Amino acid sequence: MGRKSNQQFVQIPLAKLKERIKQLCGIYGIRYVETEEANTSCASYLDGDSLPKYGEKPDGWKASGKRIKRGLYRSKDGSLINSDLNGSSNILRKVARNLGIDLSRLGRRCLTSVRRIRLWATKSNLTLKNARAFTPGS
């Protein structure tokens, strides 16, 4: 971009943003969980790599897969998956136990293409899904 354009960027106050999100979650009854995301993009979700915390990586720890180019991750068995989905799945795996989320439905097929996956089903989600299925023109 250039020196002049870089000077026009404005810093986002992340602490204020986090605090506001925390407030809104409290108002709407959503549980707010903040976690660190160390080693989530290099570790393979499909291979079940361990996810050490920031600064606690054991000596000799190595991820079984590898990011081969922008947006593409290769697991140990050669499967190609979306690297952003791999990283976000690993973040979800870090907090799944605390939130009580079952990750058994999150498999290889879900990680190959970007799609919304509902890990929990509520009556309103199912009703909304059925209503979209029968709307003309969709």
Disulfide bonds with the S-S distance in Angstrom:
none
